[in-house]
Amino acid sequence: MRMRRFLSVPFRRGLSSAATAEPSLASSAEHAYRLLRRHHSDPQRLAAALSASGLDPTSPHLLDAVLRRCGAASSLALHFFHWCSPSLPSPLPSSLALLAKSFSRASSPPSPSLLAPLPSQLIGPSLLCPVLRRLPQPRLLPFALSLLSARPDHDHPALFLSLLESLSKAGHVATAEQLVEEFQPRITLSLRHYTALLYGWCRLGKLDEAKHVLARMKAADVALDVVAFNTLLAGFVADGRFEDAFELAREMERRGCPPNAVSYTTLMQGLGARGRVDEAMRVFVEMRRKGCTPDAVTYGTLVSAFCKTGKISQGYEFLDAMSREGLRVDAAVYHGFFIAHEKKEQLEECLELMERMRECRCPPDLKIYNVVIRLACKLGETKQAMALWNEMENGGLSPGVDTFAIMVSGLVGQGALIEACSYFKDMAGRGLFVAPQYGVLKDLLNALVRDEKLELAKDVWECIVSKGCELNVSAWTIWIHALYAKKHVKEACLYCIDMLEAGLMPQPDTFAKLMKGLKKLYNRQIAAEITEKVRKMAEERHVSFKMYKRRGVRDLEEKPKAKRRRGQKKSRRRQSGHGQSSRNAELLDASDEEEFSG
């Protein structure tokens, strides 16, 4: 069936499940959103319209529903938040999270005049960080100064600290230092201010600047606490400077601020991440010797380190130790075991471990199901993979994009194309098909067309279009090239016309490829239709049609050559590796003979 029109239907996440379940709340949220859209430029008229609308400003659920409906329109979300705030005793944590999410998704940050009326206890890093990340570097300091000037003087110390911490967390430590220079005569820096600067410089890996902050602390007679020491310690570990990190731990003891569980765990995490498990164990022994009790994070760090290096049995020993000491074991600790078993292709061990988790009242999470499903598909156990999928959904877990991608790719790899299509359609139906999953689409469509399942491939494409999934030039190119590769030239051309009618211009090599195929079929009518549409689209975009055609022909000739060159390089690399290993084997044999004869 040929498609002449393609209308994109955006996937709406609109309201929460609570709002969907209660029609009155959903309609109230929609009514509030329309009023915000209509009157947002005039705050007084907006407040009057909201007050006359009959909406309940004391309802935290209505506030959440409206914030969800506003989405990335952060200014509208703030207007409604301000209108509700006087009537609410305190906003729910979910409301603040939704407001922060709106800031992070907005195309431009809200103005300081909109942020300034918020209660001082709410203007913290959780709200400021998303705003500061959206601002370009030159606007950061003016924004911070404008926000401070809009607040009364007694709010300046708390807001200054929030801005300093937010700038450091957002990676703008240089701007935080500039803000300190602006306000230092008026505000005396405390340990918390210096710790924020230390955190920012250490996170960026600029330890020389962090040492300069330490020198300023010493000059100001500000003593470091364990949090500041741990911040610097984490910076040394992240930079791989373990000698400096161990020296800092000794310095902590000399200053009467001994390392705590966080300090030792930070050292173990850094060593374990680099495969230095024996040294991590020595740190653990030293920790116990100094009387510092390890917590669940410490044990989890060692378990992950052992699993990463393939020492699964030692990992299980620490897992048992956690159970004996009454520490809570969560799914994140178990995840390392599943990764290690996957590398060794041990499916039975994975299934047994999942059963053990259920017995310990720690059900597997989505990440663990992803690993085990991927392994089952890799080993050809597709029925087991589908059984795990059903078990996952029956347990209340909702598969995400990664889970669908793993399942579809695994089934395609095992030739179970009908089942792969079913899961792919389910993914598209749930609105989870997004641009990064075009690799899955390419594998599926190529496999279907290659296996002569053309109608099934068309059905998959119809499903994508009908569900309103986002389709760009890449998606259309994958489909058209898949059809062309198996000599379905006419179908590829018809879909190219649909692509053009959807307002998308084909790549130059796609156009050249279709013209070449139509020339062989002597089908001048379709060739003329495509050429005319592409010519008009090129004119609208101020692109030279002649250059477009030339580039397509050139790309068509160059791509196979580049592919052959890559193949030759890989072949030479394999041969050189084989030759090197043979020479090493000969040298080892010769040395063994000399040793034996000696």
RACOR-V580907 format. One record per pair of residues at least 4 apart in sequence whose C-alpha atoms are under 8 Angstrom apart, sorted by the first residue. I is the first residue (numbers start at 1). J is the second residue. If there is no record, write none. Layout:
I:J
I:J
This chain:
2:494
2:495
3:495
3:498
4:497
4:498
4:501
5:498
5:501
5:502
6:465
6:498
6:499
6:501
6:502
7:468
7:502
8:465
8:468
8:469
8:470
9:467
9:468
9:469
10:468
10:469
10:470
11:431
11:468
11:469
14:68
14:69
14:71
15:19
15:20
15:26
15:65
15:66
15:68
15:69
16:20
16:65
16:68
17:21
18:22
19:23
19:25
19:26
19:65
20:25
20:26
22:26
23:27
24:28
25:29
25:62
25:65
26:30
26:65
27:31
28:32
28:55
28:62
29:33
29:62
29:65
29:66
29:69
30:34
30:66
30:69
31:35
32:36
32:50
32:55
32:66
33:37
33:66
33:69
33:70
33:76
34:38
35:39
35:40
35:46
35:49
35:50
36:40
36:46
36:76
36:79
36:80
37:76
39:43
39:45
39:46
40:46
40:76
40:79
42:46
43:47
43:79
44:48
45:49
46:50
47:51
47:83
48:52
49:53
50:54
50:55
51:55
56:62
57:62
57:63
57:83
57:84
57:85
57:87
57:88
58:84
58:87
58:88
59:63
59:88
60:64
60:88
60:91
60:92
60:95
61:65
62:66
63:67
63:80
63:81
63:84
63:95
64:68
64:94
64:95
64:98
65:69
66:70
66:77
66:80
67:71
67:77
67:95
67:98
67:99
67:102
68:98
70:74
70:76
70:77
70:102
71:77
71:102
71:105
72:101
72:102
72:103
72:104
72:105
72:106
72:107
73:77
73:102
73:106
74:78
74:99
74:102
74:103
74:106
74:109
74:110
75:79
75:110
75:114
76:80
77:81
77:99
77:102
78:82
78:99
78:114
78:115
79:83
79:114
80:84
81:85
82:86
82:117
82:118
84:88
85:89
85:90
85:91
91:95
91:96
92:96
93:97
94:98
95:99
96:100
96:127
97:101
97:126
98:102
99:103
99:127
100:104
100:126
100:127
100:128
100:130
101:105
101:130
102:106
103:109
103:110
103:127
103:130
103:131
104:130
104:131
104:133
104:134
107:134
108:134
108:135
109:131
109:132
109:134
109:135
110:114
110:115
110:131
111:115
112:116
112:143
112:146
112:147
112:150
113:117
113:147
113:150
115:147
116:147
116:150
116:151
118:122
118:123
119:123
120:155
120:158
120:159
122:127
123:127
123:128
123:159
123:162
124:128
124:159
124:162
124:163
124:166
125:129
125:162
125:163
125:165
125:166
126:130
126:166
127:131
128:132
128:162
128:163
128:166
129:133
129:166
129:167
129:169
129:170
130:134
131:135
132:140
132:166
132:167
132:170
133:170
135:139
135:140
136:140
137:172
138:142
139:143
140:144
140:175
141:145
141:175
141:178
141:179
142:146
143:147
144:148
144:163
144:179
145:149
145:179
146:150
147:151
148:156
148:159
148:160
151:155
151:156
152:156
155:159
156:160
157:161
157:187
158:162
159:163
160:164
161:165
161:193
162:166
163:167
163:176
164:168
164:176
164:179
164:193
164:196
164:197
165:169
165:193
165:196
165:197
166:170
167:171
167:172
167:173
167:175
167:176
168:172
168:173
168:176
168:196
168:197
168:199
168:200
168:201
169:199
169:200
171:200
171:203
171:204
172:176
172:200
173:177
173:197
173:200
173:201
174:178
175:179
176:180
176:197
177:181
177:197
178:182
179:183
180:184
183:187
184:188
184:189
189:193
189:194
190:194
190:222
191:195
191:222
191:223
191:224
192:196
193:197
194:198
194:213
194:217
195:199
195:227
195:228
195:231
196:200
197:201
197:210
197:213
198:202
198:210
198:213
198:228
198:231
198:232
199:203
199:231
199:232
200:204
201:205
201:206
201:207
201:209
201:210
202:206
202:207
202:210
202:231
202:232
202:234
202:235
202:236
203:235
205:235
205:238
205:239
206:210
207:211
207:235
207:236
208:212
209:213
210:214
210:232
211:215
212:216
213:217
214:218
215:219
216:220
217:221
217:222
217:223
218:222
218:223
224:228
224:229
225:229
225:257
226:230
226:257
226:258
226:259
226:260
227:231
228:232
229:233
229:248
229:252
230:234
230:262
230:263
231:235
232:236
233:237
233:245
233:248
233:249
233:263
233:266
234:238
234:266
234:267
235:239
236:240
236:241
236:242
236:244
236:245
237:241
237:242
237:245
237:266
237:267
237:270
238:270
240:270
241:245
242:246
243:247
244:248
245:249
245:267
246:250
247:251
248:252
249:253
249:258
249:259
249:263
250:254
251:255
252:256
252:257
252:258
252:259
253:257
253:258
253:259
254:258
259:263
259:264
260:264
260:292
261:265
261:287
261:292
261:293
261:294
261:295
261:298
262:266
263:267
264:268
264:283
264:284
264:287
264:298
265:269
265:297
265:298
265:301
266:270
267:271
267:280
267:283
268:272
268:280
268:281
268:283
268:284
268:298
268:301
268:302
269:273
269:280
269:301
269:302
269:305
270:274
271:275
271:276
271:277
271:279
271:280
272:276
272:277
272:280
272:301
272:302
272:304
272:305
272:306
273:305
275:305
275:308
275:309
276:280
277:281
277:302
277:305
277:306
277:309
278:282
279:283
280:284
280:302
281:285
281:302
282:286
283:287
284:288
285:289
286:290
287:291
287:292
287:293
287:294
288:292
288:293
288:294
294:298
294:299
295:299
295:327
296:300
296:322
296:327
296:328
296:329
297:301
298:302
299:303
299:318
299:319
299:322
300:304
300:333
301:305
302:306
302:315
302:318
303:307
303:314
303:315
303:316
303:318
303:319
303:333
303:336
304:308
304:315
304:333
304:336
304:337
305:309
306:310
306:311
306:312
306:314
306:315
307:311
307:312
307:315
307:336
307:337
307:339
307:340
308:336
308:339
308:340
310:340
311:315
312:316
312:337
312:340
313:317
314:318
315:319
315:337
316:320
317:321
318:322
319:323
319:329
320:324
321:325
322:326
322:327
322:328
322:329
323:327
323:328
323:329
329:333
329:334
329:362
330:334
330:362
331:335
331:362
331:363
331:364
331:365
331:368
332:336
333:337
334:338
335:339
335:367
335:368
336:340
337:341
338:342
338:350
338:368
338:371
338:372
339:343
339:371
340:344
341:345
341:346
341:347
341:349
341:350
342:346
342:347
342:350
342:371
342:372
342:375
345:375
345:379
346:350
347:351
347:372
347:375
347:376
348:352
349:353
350:354
350:372
351:355
351:372
352:356
353:357
354:358
354:363
354:364
355:359
356:360
357:361
357:362
357:363
357:364
358:362
358:363
358:364
364:368
364:369
365:369
365:397
366:370
366:392
366:397
366:399
366:403
367:371
368:372
369:373
369:388
369:389
369:392
370:374
370:402
370:403
370:406
371:375
372:376
372:385
373:377
373:384
373:385
373:386
373:388
373:389
373:406
373:407
374:378
374:385
374:406
374:407
374:410
375:379
376:380
376:381
376:382
376:384
376:385
377:381
377:382
377:385
377:407
377:410
377:411
377:413
377:414
378:410
378:413
378:414
380:414
381:385
382:386
382:411
382:414
383:387
384:388
385:389
385:407
386:390
387:391
388:392
389:393
390:394
391:395
392:396
392:397
392:398
393:397
393:398
393:399
399:403
399:404
400:404
400:432
401:405
401:427
401:432
401:433
402:406
403:407
404:408
404:423
404:424
404:427
405:409
405:437
405:440
406:410
407:411
407:420
407:423
408:412
408:420
408:421
408:423
408:424
408:440
408:444
409:413
409:420
409:440
409:443
409:444
410:414
411:415
411:416
411:417
411:419
411:420
412:416
412:417
412:420
412:443
412:444
412:447
416:420
417:421
417:444
417:447
417:448
418:422
419:423
420:424
420:444
421:425
421:444
421:456
421:460
422:426
423:427
424:428
424:460
425:429
425:460
425:463
425:464
426:430
427:431
427:432
427:433
428:432
428:433
428:463
428:464
428:467
428:469
429:463
429:467
431:467
431:469
433:437
433:469
433:470
434:438
434:469
434:470
435:470
435:471
437:441
438:442
438:474
438:475
439:443
440:444
441:445
441:475
441:478
442:446
442:478
442:479
442:482
443:447
444:448
445:449
445:457
445:478
445:479
445:482
446:450
446:482
447:451
448:452
448:453
448:454
448:456
448:457
449:453
449:454
449:457
449:482
449:483
449:486
450:486
453:457
454:458
455:459
456:460
457:461
458:462
459:463
460:464
461:465
462:466
463:467
464:468
464:469
465:469
465:471
471:475
471:476
472:476
472:504
473:477
473:504
473:505
473:506
473:507
474:478
475:479
476:480
476:496
476:499
477:481
477:506
477:507
477:510
478:482
479:483
479:492
480:484
480:492
480:493
480:495
480:496
481:485
481:492
481:510
482:486
483:487
483:488
483:489
483:491
483:492
484:488
484:489
484:492
484:514
488:492
489:493
489:514
489:517
489:518
490:494
490:518
491:495
492:496
492:514
493:497
493:514
493:526
493:530
494:498
495:499
496:500
496:506
496:530
497:501
497:530
498:502
499:503
499:504
499:505
499:506
500:504
500:505
500:506
500:533
500:534
505:534
505:537
506:510
506:511
507:511
507:552
508:512
508:548
508:549
508:551
508:552
508:553
508:555
509:513
509:551
509:552
509:553
509:554
509:555
509:556
510:514
510:552
511:515
511:549
511:552
512:516
512:549
512:552
512:553
512:556
513:517
513:552
513:556
514:518
515:519
515:527
516:520
517:521
518:522
518:523
518:524
518:526
518:527
519:523
519:524
523:527
524:528
525:529
526:530
527:531
528:532
529:533
530:534
531:535
532:536
533:537
534:538
535:539
535:545
536:540
537:541
538:542
538:543
538:544
538:545
539:543
539:544
539:545
543:547
543:548
544:548
545:549
546:550
547:551
548:552
549:553
550:554
551:555
552:556
553:557
554:558
555:559
556:560
557:561
558:562
559:563
560:564
561:565
562:566
563:567
564:568
565:569
566:570
567:571
568:572
569:573
570:574
571:575
572:576
573:577
574:578
575:579
576:580
577:581
578:582
579:583
580:584
581:585
582:586
583:587
584:588
585:589
586:590
587:591
588:592
589:593
590:594
591:595
592:596
593:597
594:598
